[in-house]
Amino acid sequence: MEFTQNDFNESIELTELIRKIDMMDAPYVNTVTDDIYAKQPFFLTVLLGYRLDVFTEELEELMKIYFLIWEYFKSNQHVQTRKVNQAYFEKIQTRNLQMLKYSEGELSQKDKLKVFAPDLQNLKSKSLLAAIFFRFNNRLVLSKMNVQKKGLILIGIKSFIECFETI
């Protein structure tokens, strides 16, 4: 995956957003949650649905990631006015899951890169996804998460990023 100068510039902005989210308090959580509920209720529904499948510490980290995604996209007019619905999300998620299942076959590591590289290269938010991958690898709670659970959550996160990029 190739990064542009714009991707590197965004990484500086993301650093500030990550700092903001890591220092979140209850009023911030309430304000952001209300904002997401008003503008992207399905996004919030998916986040809240994790509470049944993950430990409390994992949920807190996932909330920070979802808030990071929201902070990153909230200035996008389409994200403010067009709601991502379940059908659209599932369409993108199904495509991502099919790509993952295809790569699980007898493909070599080199061939897997050929499958995923174009898909990742087309993302407009490569820096955001890279920051999320970094967080999953470096936050102790997330790095210890069950691999299958982590994979499904990451597919969902990537799918939401693509939804927000394309609505």
DSSP file (Angstrom, degrees, kcal/mol; ACC not computed):
  #  RESIDUE AA STRUCTURE BP1 BP2  ACC     N-H-->O    O-->H-N    N-H-->O    O-->H-N    TCO  KAPPA ALPHA  PHI   PSI    X-CA   Y-CA   Z-CA
    1    1 A M              0   0    0      0, 0.0     2,-0.4     0, 0.0   116,-0.0   0.000 360.0 360.0 360.0 130.7    0.0    0.0    0.0
    2    2 A E        -     0   0    0    115,-0.1     2,-0.4     0, 0.0     0, 0.0  -0.801 360.0-148.7 -99.8 138.0    1.4    3.4   -1.0
    3    3 A F        -     0   0    0     -2,-0.4     2,-0.1   123,-0.0   118,-0.0  -0.868   9.4-148.2-105.8 138.4    0.9    6.5    1.1
    4    4 A T     >  -     0   0    0     -2,-0.4     4,-1.8     1,-0.1     5,-0.1  -0.422  33.6-101.1 -93.4 173.0    0.6    9.9   -0.4
    5    5 A Q  H  > S+     0   0    0      1,-0.2     4,-2.5     2,-0.2     5,-0.2   0.880 125.7  56.4 -61.3 -36.9    1.7   13.2    1.1
    6    6 A N  H  > S+     0   0    0      1,-0.2     4,-2.5     2,-0.2    -1,-0.2   0.897 103.6  53.4 -61.3 -40.3   -2.0   13.8    2.0
    7    7 A D  H  > S+     0   0    0      1,-0.2     4,-1.4     2,-0.2    -1,-0.2   0.911 110.0  47.4 -61.0 -41.6   -2.0   10.5    3.9
    8    8 A F  H  X S+     0   0    0     -4,-1.8     4,-0.9     2,-0.2    -2,-0.2   0.893 110.6  51.8 -67.3 -38.7    1.0   11.6    5.9
    9    9 A N  H >X S+     0   0    0     -4,-2.5     4,-1.3     1,-0.2     3,-0.7   0.901 108.0  52.7 -62.9 -39.9   -0.6   15.0    6.6
   10   10 A E  H 3X S+     0   0    0     -4,-2.5     4,-2.9     1,-0.2    -1,-0.2   0.827  98.5  64.5 -64.3 -31.0   -3.8   13.2    7.8
   11   11 A S  H 3X S+     0   0    0     -4,-1.4     4,-1.7     1,-0.2    -1,-0.2   0.842  99.9  52.6 -63.6 -30.9   -1.7   11.1   10.2
   12   12 A I  H <X S+     0   0    0     -4,-0.9     4,-1.4    -3,-0.7    -1,-0.2   0.924 110.8  46.5 -68.0 -44.0   -0.8   14.4   12.1
   13   13 A E  H  X S+     0   0    0     -4,-1.3     4,-2.0     1,-0.2    -2,-0.2   0.899 110.4  53.9 -62.5 -40.7   -4.5   15.2   12.4
   14   14 A L  H  X S+     0   0    0     -4,-2.9     4,-2.9     1,-0.2    -1,-0.2   0.863 101.2  59.3 -62.7 -36.2   -5.2   11.7   13.5
   15   15 A T  H  X S+     0   0    0     -4,-1.7     4,-2.1     1,-0.2    -1,-0.2   0.914 107.3  46.5 -58.6 -42.8   -2.6   12.0   16.3
   16   16 A E  H  X S+     0   0    0     -4,-1.4     4,-2.2     2,-0.2    -1,-0.2   0.900 112.0  50.0 -67.3 -40.7   -4.5   14.9   17.7
   17   17 A L  H  X S+     0   0    0     -4,-2.0     4,-2.5     2,-0.2    -2,-0.2   0.904 109.5  51.6 -63.7 -40.6   -7.8   13.0   17.4
   18   18 A I  H  X S+     0   0    0     -4,-2.9     4,-2.6     2,-0.2    -2,-0.2   0.912 109.1  50.2 -63.6 -42.1   -6.4   10.0   19.2
   19   19 A R  H  X S+     0   0    0     -4,-2.1     4,-1.0    -5,-0.2    -1,-0.2   0.925 111.0  49.9 -59.8 -44.1   -5.1   12.2   22.0
   20   20 A K  H  < S+     0   0    0     -4,-2.2     3,-0.4     1,-0.2    -2,-0.2   0.915 113.4  45.3 -60.9 -44.2   -8.6   13.7   22.4
   21   21 A I  H >< S+     0   0    0     -4,-2.5     3,-1.5     1,-0.2    -1,-0.2   0.865 107.6  56.6 -71.6 -36.3  -10.2   10.4   22.4
   22   22 A D  H 3< S+     0   0    0     -4,-2.6    -1,-0.2     1,-0.3    -2,-0.2   0.727 110.7  46.3 -68.0 -19.0   -7.8    8.8   24.9
   23   23 A M  T 3< S+     0   0    0     -4,-1.0    -1,-0.3    -3,-0.4    -2,-0.2   0.170  84.9 142.0-105.3  17.6   -8.6   11.7   27.3
   24   24 A M    <   -     0   0    0     -3,-1.5     2,-0.2     4,-0.1    -3,-0.1  -0.236  29.6-167.1 -64.2 147.8  -12.4   11.4   26.9
   25   25 A D     >  -     0   0    0      1,-0.0     4,-2.4     0, 0.0     5,-0.2  -0.697  40.0 -85.3-124.2 179.3  -14.6   11.9   29.9
   26   26 A A  H  > S+     0   0    0      1,-0.2     4,-2.6    -2,-0.2     5,-0.2   0.881 124.8  51.4 -58.8 -43.6  -18.3   11.3   30.5
   27   27 A P  H  > S+     0   0    0      0, 0.0     4,-2.5     0, 0.0    -1,-0.2   0.914 111.4  48.9 -61.4 -39.4  -19.6   14.6   29.1
   28   28 A Y  H  > S+     0   0    0      2,-0.2     4,-2.9     1,-0.2     5,-0.3   0.940 111.1  49.7 -62.4 -46.6  -17.6   14.0   25.9
   29   29 A V  H  X S+     0   0    0     -4,-2.4     4,-2.7     1,-0.2     5,-0.2   0.921 112.4  47.9 -59.0 -45.2  -19.0   10.4   25.6
   30   30 A N  H  X S+     0   0    0     -4,-2.6     4,-2.3     2,-0.2    -1,-0.2   0.915 113.4  46.9 -63.2 -43.6  -22.5   11.7   26.1
   31   31 A T  H  X S+     0   0    0     -4,-2.5     4,-2.1    -5,-0.2    -2,-0.2   0.934 116.1  43.6 -64.6 -47.2  -22.1   14.5   23.6
   32   32 A V  H  X S+     0   0    0     -4,-2.9     4,-2.9     2,-0.2     5,-0.2   0.910 113.2  51.8 -67.1 -42.1  -20.6   12.3   20.9
   33   33 A T  H  X S+     0   0    0     -4,-2.7     4,-2.7    -5,-0.3    -1,-0.2   0.922 110.7  48.1 -60.4 -44.3  -23.0    9.5   21.5
   34   34 A D  H  X S+     0   0    0     -4,-2.3     4,-2.0    -5,-0.2    -1,-0.2   0.905 112.6  49.4 -62.0 -41.2  -25.9   11.9   21.1
   35   35 A D  H  X S+     0   0    0     -4,-2.1     4,-1.9     2,-0.2     5,-0.3   0.925 112.8  46.0 -64.6 -46.0  -24.4   13.3   17.9
   36   36 A I  H  X S+     0   0    0     -4,-2.9     4,-3.5     1,-0.2     8,-0.2   0.924 111.1  53.2 -63.3 -43.4  -23.8    9.8   16.4
   37   37 A Y  H  < S+     0   0    0     -4,-2.7    -1,-0.2    -5,-0.2    -2,-0.2   0.887 111.6  46.3 -59.4 -39.1  -27.3    8.7   17.4
   38   38 A A  H  < S+     0   0    0     -4,-2.0    -1,-0.2    -5,-0.2    -2,-0.2   0.856 127.9  23.9 -71.7 -35.1  -28.8   11.7   15.6
   39   39 A K  H  < S+     0   0    0     -4,-1.9    -2,-0.2     1,-0.2    -3,-0.2   0.775 137.5  17.3-107.2 -30.7  -26.8   11.4   12.4
   40   40 A Q    >X  +     0   0    0     -4,-3.5     4,-1.5    -5,-0.3     3,-0.5  -0.505  63.6 164.8-141.5  67.9  -25.7    7.8   12.1
   41   41 A P  H 3> S+     0   0    0      0, 0.0     4,-2.4     0, 0.0     5,-0.1   0.826  76.3  56.3 -60.9 -33.5  -27.9    5.6   14.4
   42   42 A F  H 3> S+     0   0    0     42,-0.4     4,-2.4     2,-0.2     5,-0.2   0.896 103.7  55.1 -66.1 -37.0  -26.9    2.3   12.8
   43   43 A F  H <> S+     0   0    0     -3,-0.5     4,-1.8     1,-0.2    -1,-0.2   0.916 111.6  44.1 -57.7 -45.3  -23.2    3.1   13.5
   44   44 A L  H  X S+     0   0    0     -4,-1.5     4,-2.8    -8,-0.2     5,-0.2   0.880 109.4  56.6 -68.6 -38.5  -24.0    3.5   17.1
   45   45 A T  H  X S+     0   0    0     -4,-2.4     4,-1.8     2,-0.2    -2,-0.2   0.910 107.5  48.3 -59.8 -43.1  -26.2    0.4   17.2
   46   46 A V  H  X S+     0   0    0     -4,-2.4     4,-0.9     2,-0.2    -1,-0.2   0.932 111.7  49.8 -64.0 -45.0  -23.3   -1.7   15.9
   47   47 A L  H >< S+     0   0    0     -4,-1.8     3,-1.1     1,-0.2     4,-0.4   0.940 112.4  46.8 -58.4 -47.6  -21.0   -0.2   18.6
   48   48 A L  H >< S+     0   0    0     -4,-2.8     3,-1.1     1,-0.3    -1,-0.2   0.795 103.0  65.0 -66.6 -27.3  -23.5   -0.9   21.3
   49   49 A G  H >< S+     0   0    0     -4,-1.8     3,-1.3     1,-0.2     4,-0.3   0.758  88.0  69.5 -66.1 -24.2  -24.1   -4.4   20.1
   50   50 A Y  G XX S+     0   0    0     -3,-1.1     3,-1.9    -4,-0.9     4,-1.7   0.771  78.4  78.7 -64.1 -24.3  -20.5   -5.3   20.9
   51   51 A R  G <4 S+     0   0    0     -3,-1.1    -1,-0.2    -4,-0.4    -2,-0.2   0.743  92.3  52.1 -61.4 -19.4  -21.3   -5.1   24.6
   52   52 A L  G <4 S+     0   0    0     -3,-1.3    -1,-0.3    -4,-0.2    -2,-0.2   0.675 117.0  37.5 -84.1 -18.2  -22.8   -8.5   24.4
   53   53 A D  T <4 S+     0   0    0     -3,-1.9     2,-0.3    -4,-0.3    -2,-0.2   0.535 111.4  51.7-112.9 -10.0  -19.8  -10.1   22.7
   54   54 A V  S  < S-     0   0    0     -4,-1.7     2,-0.1    91,-0.0    91,-0.0  -0.847  81.6 -99.3-129.9 163.5  -16.7   -8.5   24.3
   55   55 A F     >  -     0   0    0     -2,-0.3     4,-2.6     1,-0.1     5,-0.2  -0.376  42.6-105.0 -74.7 160.3  -15.3   -7.8   27.8
   56   56 A T  H  > S+     0   0    0      1,-0.2     4,-2.1     2,-0.2     5,-0.1   0.879 121.3  50.5 -55.1 -43.7  -15.8   -4.4   29.3
   57   57 A E  H  > S+     0   0    0      1,-0.2     4,-1.7     2,-0.2    -1,-0.2   0.882 111.2  48.9 -65.5 -37.8  -12.1   -3.4   28.7
   58   58 A E  H  > S+     0   0    0      2,-0.2     4,-2.6     1,-0.2    -2,-0.2   0.900 108.8  53.7 -66.6 -40.9  -12.4   -4.4   25.1
   59   59 A L  H  X S+     0   0    0     -4,-2.6     4,-2.7     1,-0.2    -2,-0.2   0.896 105.8  53.2 -61.4 -40.8  -15.6   -2.4   24.7
   60   60 A E  H  X S+     0   0    0     -4,-2.1     4,-1.8     1,-0.2    -1,-0.2   0.918 111.2  45.9 -61.2 -43.0  -14.0    0.7   26.0
   61   61 A E  H  X S+     0   0    0     -4,-1.7     4,-1.8     2,-0.2    -2,-0.2   0.897 112.7  50.1 -67.2 -39.9  -11.2    0.3   23.4
   62   62 A L  H  X S+     0   0    0     -4,-2.6     4,-2.8     1,-0.2     5,-0.2   0.882 107.3  55.0 -65.7 -37.2  -13.7   -0.3   20.7
   63   63 A M  H  X S+     0   0    0     -4,-2.7     4,-2.7     1,-0.2    -1,-0.2   0.914 106.4  51.3 -60.7 -41.8  -15.7    2.7   21.7
   64   64 A K  H  X S+     0   0    0     -4,-1.8     4,-2.1     2,-0.2    -1,-0.2   0.893 110.7  48.6 -62.6 -39.2  -12.5    4.8   21.4
   65   65 A I  H  X S+     0   0    0     -4,-1.8     4,-2.4     2,-0.2    -2,-0.2   0.930 112.3  47.6 -67.4 -44.7  -12.0    3.4   17.9
   66   66 A Y  H  X S+     0   0    0     -4,-2.8     4,-2.4     1,-0.2    -2,-0.2   0.894 112.3  49.8 -64.2 -38.7  -15.6    4.1   16.8
   67   67 A F  H  X S+     0   0    0     -4,-2.7     4,-3.1    -5,-0.2    -1,-0.2   0.875 108.7  53.5 -66.2 -36.3  -15.3    7.6   18.3
   68   68 A L  H  X S+     0   0    0     -4,-2.1     4,-2.3     2,-0.2    -2,-0.2   0.932 109.2  48.2 -61.7 -45.7  -12.1    8.1   16.3
   69   69 A I  H  X S+     0   0    0     -4,-2.4     4,-2.1     2,-0.2    -2,-0.2   0.930 113.3  48.2 -60.0 -45.1  -13.9    7.1   13.1
   70   70 A W  H  X S+     0   0    0     -4,-2.4     4,-2.4     1,-0.2    -2,-0.2   0.940 111.3  48.7 -62.1 -47.8  -16.7    9.5   14.0
   71   71 A E  H  < S+     0   0    0     -4,-3.1     4,-0.3     1,-0.2    -1,-0.2   0.882 112.1  50.9 -59.7 -37.8  -14.3   12.4   14.7
   72   72 A Y  H  < S+     0   0    0     -4,-2.3     3,-0.3    -5,-0.2    -1,-0.2   0.897 122.6  28.8 -66.2 -41.7  -12.5   11.7   11.5
   73   73 A F  H >< S+     0   0    0     -4,-2.1     3,-2.4    -5,-0.2     6,-0.3   0.572  91.3  94.7 -98.7 -10.7  -15.6   11.7    9.3
   74   74 A K  T 3< S+     0   0    0     -4,-2.4    -1,-0.2     1,-0.3    -3,-0.1   0.729  81.6  57.8 -63.6 -21.0  -18.0   14.0   11.2
   75   75 A S  T 3  S+     0   0    0     -4,-0.3     2,-0.5    -3,-0.3    -1,-0.3   0.596  81.1 104.6 -82.6  -8.4  -17.1   17.0    9.1
   76   76 A N    <>  -     0   0    0     -3,-2.4     4,-1.6     1,-0.2     3,-0.4  -0.616  68.8-145.5 -73.4 120.6  -18.1   15.2    5.9
   77   77 A Q  H  > S+     0   0    0     -2,-0.5     4,-1.4     1,-0.2     5,-0.2   0.858  97.7  53.8 -57.6 -38.3  -21.4   16.7    4.8
   78   78 A H  H  > S+     0   0    0      1,-0.2     4,-3.2     2,-0.2    -1,-0.2   0.879 106.6  51.6 -66.2 -36.6  -22.7   13.3    3.5
   79   79 A V  H  4 S+     0   0    0     -3,-0.4    -1,-0.2    -6,-0.3    -2,-0.2   0.835 111.0  49.9 -67.0 -31.4  -21.9   11.6    6.8
   80   80 A Q  H  < S+     0   0    0     -4,-1.6    -1,-0.2    -7,-0.1    -2,-0.2   0.787 125.6  24.1 -74.8 -28.1  -23.9   14.4    8.5
   81   81 A T  H  < S+     0   0    0     -4,-1.4     2,-0.5    -5,-0.2    -2,-0.2   0.700 111.6  63.2-116.1 -24.6  -27.0   14.1    6.2
   82   82 A R  S  < S-     0   0    0     -4,-3.2     2,-0.4    -5,-0.2    -1,-0.2  -0.916  73.4-140.8-108.8 124.9  -27.1   10.6    4.7
   83   83 A K        -     0   0    0     -2,-0.5     2,-0.6    -3,-0.1   -43,-0.1  -0.649   9.5-131.2 -87.3 135.7  -27.5    7.7    7.0
   84   84 A V        -     0   0    0     -2,-0.4   -42,-0.4    -5,-0.1   -41,-0.2  -0.744  32.7-159.9 -78.0 123.2  -25.7    4.4    6.6
   85   85 A N     >  -     0   0    0     -2,-0.6     4,-2.4   -43,-0.1     5,-0.2  -0.560  30.1-102.2-103.2 172.4  -28.3    1.7    6.9
   86   86 A Q  H  > S+     0   0    0      1,-0.2     4,-2.8     2,-0.2     5,-0.2   0.881 118.3  54.0 -61.2 -40.7  -28.0   -1.9    7.6
   87   87 A A  H  > S+     0   0    0      2,-0.2     4,-1.9     1,-0.2    -1,-0.2   0.916 110.9  44.8 -63.5 -43.6  -28.4   -3.0    4.0
   88   88 A Y  H  > S+     0   0    0      2,-0.2     4,-2.0     1,-0.2     5,-0.2   0.927 114.4  49.0 -67.1 -44.1  -25.7   -0.8    2.7
   89   89 A F  H  X S+     0   0    0     -4,-2.4     4,-3.0     1,-0.2    -2,-0.2   0.937 111.4  49.3 -58.7 -47.3  -23.3   -1.8    5.5
   90   90 A E  H  X S+     0   0    0     -4,-2.8     4,-2.7     1,-0.2    -1,-0.2   0.840 106.7  56.6 -64.9 -33.0  -24.0   -5.5    4.9
   91   91 A K  H  X S+     0   0    0     -4,-1.9     4,-1.7    -5,-0.2    -1,-0.2   0.940 113.7  39.1 -61.5 -47.4  -23.4   -5.1    1.2
   92   92 A I  H  X S+     0   0    0     -4,-2.0     4,-2.1     2,-0.2    -2,-0.2   0.904 116.1  51.3 -70.5 -41.0  -19.9   -3.7    1.8
   93   93 A Q  H  X S+     0   0    0     -4,-3.0     4,-2.7     1,-0.2    -2,-0.2   0.900 107.8  53.0 -63.7 -40.3  -19.2   -6.0    4.7
   94   94 A T  H  X S+     0   0    0     -4,-2.7     4,-2.6     2,-0.2    -1,-0.2   0.909 108.4  50.4 -61.3 -42.5  -20.2   -9.0    2.5
   95   95 A R  H  X S+     0   0    0     -4,-1.7     4,-2.1     2,-0.2    -1,-0.2   0.918 112.2  47.5 -61.0 -43.1  -17.7   -7.9   -0.2
   96   96 A N  H  X S+     0   0    0     -4,-2.1     4,-2.0     1,-0.2    -2,-0.2   0.897 112.4  48.9 -65.5 -40.5  -15.0   -7.6    2.5
   97   97 A L  H  X S+     0   0    0     -4,-2.7     4,-2.8     2,-0.2    -2,-0.2   0.887 109.7  52.1 -66.9 -38.6  -15.8  -11.0    3.9
   98   98 A Q  H  X S+     0   0    0     -4,-2.6     4,-2.5     2,-0.2    -2,-0.2   0.902 109.2  50.0 -63.8 -40.3  -15.8  -12.6    0.4
   99   99 A M  H  X S+     0   0    0     -4,-2.1     4,-1.9     2,-0.2    -1,-0.2   0.909 111.8  48.6 -63.5 -41.1  -12.4  -11.1   -0.2
  100  100 A L  H  X S+     0   0    0     -4,-2.0     4,-1.0     2,-0.2    -2,-0.2   0.924 111.9  48.1 -64.7 -45.0  -11.1  -12.5    3.1
  101  101 A K  H  < S+     0   0    0     -4,-2.8     3,-0.5     1,-0.2     4,-0.4   0.889 109.9  53.1 -63.6 -39.0  -12.5  -16.0    2.4
  102  102 A Y  H >< S+     0   0    0     -4,-2.5     3,-1.2     1,-0.2     5,-0.3   0.900 107.8  51.3 -61.0 -40.5  -11.0  -16.0   -1.1
  103  103 A S  H 3< S+     0   0    0     -4,-1.9     4,-0.2     1,-0.2    -1,-0.2   0.705  97.0  68.5 -72.6 -18.4   -7.6  -15.2    0.4
  104  104 A E  T 3< S+     0   0    0     -4,-1.0    -1,-0.2    -3,-0.5    -2,-0.2   0.601  85.7  88.7 -75.7 -10.2   -7.9  -18.0    2.9
  105  105 A G  S <  S-     0   0    0     -3,-1.2    -2,-0.1    -4,-0.4    -3,-0.1   0.458 110.8 -57.5 -64.7-146.0   -7.6  -20.5    0.1
  106  106 A E  S    S+     0   0    0     -4,-0.1    -1,-0.1     2,-0.0     2,-0.1   0.108  87.6 138.1 -90.2  22.5   -4.3  -21.8   -1.2
  107  107 A L        -     0   0    0     -5,-0.3     2,-0.1    -4,-0.2    -4,-0.0  -0.412  51.8-125.8 -69.8 142.0   -2.9  -18.4   -2.0
  108  108 A S     >  -     0   0    0     -2,-0.1     4,-2.3     1,-0.1     5,-0.2  -0.339  30.9-102.0 -75.9 168.4    0.7  -17.7   -1.1
  109  109 A Q  H  > S+     0   0    0      1,-0.2     4,-1.9     2,-0.2     5,-0.1   0.887 125.4  52.4 -59.6 -38.8    1.5  -14.6    1.0
  110  110 A K  H  > S+     0   0    0      1,-0.2     4,-1.5     2,-0.2    -1,-0.2   0.904 109.5  48.1 -64.4 -42.3    2.6  -12.8   -2.1
  111  111 A D  H  > S+     0   0    0      1,-0.2     4,-1.4     2,-0.2    -2,-0.2   0.849 107.6  56.1 -68.2 -33.7   -0.7  -13.6   -3.9
  112  112 A K  H  X S+     0   0    0     -4,-2.3     4,-2.4     1,-0.2     5,-0.3   0.903 104.9  52.6 -63.5 -40.1   -2.7  -12.5   -0.8
  113  113 A L  H  X S+     0   0    0     -4,-1.9     4,-2.8     1,-0.2    -1,-0.2   0.884 105.8  54.5 -62.0 -37.4   -0.9   -9.1   -1.0
  114  114 A K  H  < S+     0   0    0     -4,-1.5    -1,-0.2     1,-0.2    -2,-0.2   0.826 110.1  47.6 -65.1 -30.8   -2.0   -8.9   -4.7
  115  115 A V  H  X S+     0   0    0     -4,-1.4     4,-0.6    -3,-0.2    -2,-0.2   0.924 121.4  33.0 -74.4 -45.8   -5.6   -9.4   -3.6
  116  116 A F  H  X S+     0   0    0     -4,-2.4     4,-2.7     1,-0.2     5,-0.3   0.789 102.4  74.1 -86.0 -28.5   -5.6   -6.9   -0.8
  117  117 A A  H  X S+     0   0    0     -4,-2.8     4,-2.7    -5,-0.3     5,-0.2   0.915  98.4  44.8 -56.7 -49.8   -3.3   -4.2   -2.1
  118  118 A P  H  > S+     0   0    0      0, 0.0     4,-1.5     0, 0.0    -1,-0.2   0.906 114.0  50.9 -63.0 -38.0   -5.6   -2.7   -4.7
  119  119 A D  H  < S+     0   0    0     -4,-0.6     4,-0.4     1,-0.2     3,-0.2   0.937 115.2  41.5 -62.9 -47.1   -8.5   -2.7   -2.2
  120  120 A L  H >< S+     0   0    0     -4,-2.7     3,-1.1     1,-0.2    -1,-0.2   0.856 109.9  58.7 -69.9 -34.5   -6.5   -1.0    0.5
  121  121 A Q  H 3< S+     0   0    0     -4,-2.7    -1,-0.2    -5,-0.3    -2,-0.2   0.819 100.6  57.4 -64.5 -30.0   -4.9    1.4   -2.1
  122  122 A N  T 3< S+     0   0    0     -4,-1.5    -1,-0.3    -3,-0.2    -2,-0.2   0.613  81.7 107.8 -78.5 -11.3   -8.4    2.6   -3.1
  123  123 A L    <   -     0   0    0     -3,-1.1     3,-0.5    -4,-0.4    39,-0.0  -0.454  57.3-158.1 -65.3 135.9   -9.2    3.7    0.5
  124  124 A K  S    S+     0   0    0      1,-0.2     3,-0.3    -2,-0.2    -1,-0.2   0.671  91.1  55.0 -82.7 -18.5   -9.3    7.4    0.9
  125  125 A S     >  +     0   0    0      1,-0.2     4,-2.3     2,-0.1     5,-0.2  -0.305  61.6 139.2-112.2  46.0   -8.7    7.0    4.6
  126  126 A K  H  > S+     0   0    0     -3,-0.5     4,-2.7     1,-0.2     5,-0.2   0.875  73.1  54.0 -59.5 -38.6   -5.6    4.8    4.6
  127  127 A S  H  > S+     0   0    0     -3,-0.3     4,-2.3     2,-0.2    -1,-0.2   0.891 107.8  50.4 -64.9 -38.2   -4.1    6.8    7.6
  128  128 A L  H  > S+     0   0    0      2,-0.2     4,-2.1     1,-0.2    -2,-0.2   0.947 112.6  45.4 -63.9 -48.3   -7.2    6.2    9.6
  129  129 A L  H  X S+     0   0    0     -4,-2.3     4,-2.7     1,-0.2    -2,-0.2   0.899 112.2  52.2 -63.8 -39.3   -7.2    2.4    9.0
  130  130 A A  H  X S+     0   0    0     -4,-2.7     4,-2.5    -5,-0.2    -1,-0.2   0.904 109.0  50.4 -62.3 -40.5   -3.4    2.3    9.6
  131  131 A A  H  X S+     0   0    0     -4,-2.3     4,-2.2     2,-0.2    -1,-0.2   0.885 111.1  48.9 -64.5 -38.1   -4.0    4.1   13.0
  132  132 A I  H  X S+     0   0    0     -4,-2.1     4,-2.4     2,-0.2    -2,-0.2   0.924 111.2  48.7 -68.5 -44.1   -6.7    1.6   13.9
  133  133 A F  H  X S+     0   0    0     -4,-2.7     4,-1.8     1,-0.2    -2,-0.2   0.917 111.0  51.7 -59.3 -42.7   -4.5   -1.4   12.9
  134  134 A F  H  X S+     0   0    0     -4,-2.5     4,-1.5     1,-0.2    -2,-0.2   0.917 109.4  49.9 -59.6 -43.6   -1.7    0.1   15.0
  135  135 A R  H  X S+     0   0    0     -4,-2.2     4,-2.3     1,-0.2     3,-0.2   0.905 108.7  51.7 -63.4 -41.9   -4.1    0.4   18.0
  136  136 A F  H  < S+     0   0    0     -4,-2.4    -1,-0.2     1,-0.2    -2,-0.2   0.832 115.0  43.3 -63.9 -30.9   -5.2   -3.2   17.6
  137  137 A N  H  < S+     0   0    0     -4,-1.8    -1,-0.2    -5,-0.2    -2,-0.2   0.687 122.9  35.2 -86.6 -19.1   -1.6   -4.3   17.7
  138  138 A N  H  < S+     0   0    0     -4,-1.5     2,-0.7    -3,-0.2    -2,-0.2   0.567  91.4  86.9-118.6 -10.5   -0.4   -2.0   20.5
  139  139 A R  S  X S-     0   0    0     -4,-2.3     4,-2.9    -5,-0.2     3,-0.4  -0.842  72.9-140.9 -89.8 120.9   -3.2   -1.7   23.0
  140  140 A L  H  > S+     0   0    0     -2,-0.7     4,-1.6     1,-0.3    -1,-0.2   0.862  98.2  51.1 -51.7 -46.1   -2.8   -4.7   25.3
  141  141 A V  H  4 S+     0   0    0      1,-0.2     4,-0.3     2,-0.2    -1,-0.3   0.910 115.9  41.5 -60.9 -42.9   -6.5   -5.4   25.6
  142  142 A L  H >4 S+     0   0    0     -3,-0.4     3,-1.0    -7,-0.2    -2,-0.2   0.863 110.8  55.3 -75.1 -36.0   -7.0   -5.4   21.9
  143  143 A S  H 3< S+     0   0    0     -4,-2.9    -1,-0.2     1,-0.2    -2,-0.2   0.799 108.7  49.4 -68.0 -26.3   -3.8   -7.4   21.1
  144  144 A K  T 3< S+     0   0    0     -4,-1.6    -1,-0.2    -5,-0.3    -2,-0.2   0.496  86.2 119.8 -88.1  -4.3   -4.9  -10.2   23.4
  145  145 A M  S <  S-     0   0    0     -3,-1.0    -3,-0.1    -4,-0.3   -91,-0.0  -0.273  81.4 -86.5 -63.4 145.7   -8.4  -10.4   21.8
  146  146 A N     >  -     0   0    0      1,-0.1     4,-2.9     4,-0.1     5,-0.2  -0.260  38.2-128.0 -49.6 133.9   -9.4  -13.7   20.3
  147  147 A V  H  > S+     0   0    0      1,-0.2     4,-2.5     2,-0.2     5,-0.2   0.877 106.0  47.7 -60.6 -42.7   -8.2  -13.7   16.7
  148  148 A Q  H  > S+     0   0    0      2,-0.2     4,-2.4     1,-0.2    -1,-0.2   0.926 114.0  46.8 -65.9 -43.9  -11.6  -14.6   15.1
  149  149 A K  H  > S+     0   0    0      1,-0.2     4,-2.3     2,-0.2    -2,-0.2   0.926 113.3  49.4 -62.3 -44.3  -13.4  -11.9   17.1
  150  150 A K  H  X S+     0   0    0     -4,-2.9     4,-2.6     1,-0.2    -2,-0.2   0.909 110.0  51.4 -61.3 -43.0  -10.7   -9.4   16.3
  151  151 A G  H  X S+     0   0    0     -4,-2.5     4,-2.2    -5,-0.2    -1,-0.2   0.919 110.8  47.1 -62.0 -44.8  -10.9  -10.2   12.6
  152  152 A L  H  X S+     0   0    0     -4,-2.4     4,-2.1     2,-0.2    -1,-0.2   0.901 112.8  49.3 -64.5 -40.5  -14.7   -9.8   12.5
  153  153 A I  H  X S+     0   0    0     -4,-2.3     4,-2.5     2,-0.2    -2,-0.2   0.914 111.0  49.7 -65.3 -42.3  -14.5   -6.5   14.3
  154  154 A L  H  X S+     0   0    0     -4,-2.6     4,-2.8     2,-0.2     5,-0.2   0.874 108.6  52.6 -65.6 -36.7  -11.8   -5.2   11.9
  155  155 A I  H  X S+     0   0    0     -4,-2.2     4,-2.3     2,-0.2    -1,-0.2   0.923 111.1  48.0 -62.9 -42.5  -13.9   -6.2    8.9
  156  156 A G  H  X S+     0   0    0     -4,-2.1     4,-2.2     2,-0.2    -2,-0.2   0.905 111.9  49.1 -63.5 -41.4  -16.8   -4.3   10.4
  157  157 A I  H  X S+     0   0    0     -4,-2.5     4,-2.3     2,-0.2    -2,-0.2   0.940 112.1  47.5 -63.6 -47.6  -14.6   -1.3   11.1
  158  158 A K  H  X S+     0   0    0     -4,-2.8     4,-2.3     1,-0.2    -1,-0.2   0.894 110.7  53.7 -60.7 -38.8  -13.2   -1.3    7.5
  159  159 A S  H  X S+     0   0    0     -4,-2.3     4,-2.4    -5,-0.2    -1,-0.2   0.900 108.3  48.6 -64.0 -41.5  -16.7   -1.7    6.2
  160  160 A F  H  X S+     0   0    0     -4,-2.2     4,-2.9     2,-0.2     5,-0.2   0.905 109.0  53.3 -65.7 -39.6  -17.9    1.4    8.1
  161  161 A I  H  X S+     0   0    0     -4,-2.3     4,-1.9     1,-0.2    -2,-0.2   0.937 111.2  46.5 -58.9 -44.9  -14.9    3.4    6.9
  162  162 A E  H  X S+     0   0    0     -4,-2.3     4,-1.4     2,-0.2    -2,-0.2   0.882 110.6  53.2 -65.5 -37.5  -15.9    2.4    3.3
  163  163 A C  H  X S+     0   0    0     -4,-2.4     4,-1.5     1,-0.2     3,-0.5   0.952 110.7  46.2 -59.6 -49.3  -19.5    3.3    4.0
  164  164 A F  H  < S+     0   0    0     -4,-2.9    -1,-0.2     1,-0.2    -2,-0.2   0.823 111.7  52.2 -66.3 -30.3  -18.6    6.8    5.2
  165  165 A E  H  < S+     0   0    0     -4,-1.9    -1,-0.2    -5,-0.2    -2,-0.2   0.793 118.2  36.2 -72.1 -26.9  -16.3    7.3    2.3
  166  166 A T  H  <        0   0    0     -4,-1.4    -2,-0.2    -3,-0.5    -1,-0.2   0.510 360.0 360.0-111.9  -5.6  -18.9    6.4   -0.3
  167  167 A I     <        0   0    0     -4,-1.5    -1,-0.2    -5,-0.1    -3,-0.1   0.535 360.0 360.0 -76.4 360.0  -22.3    7.7    1.0
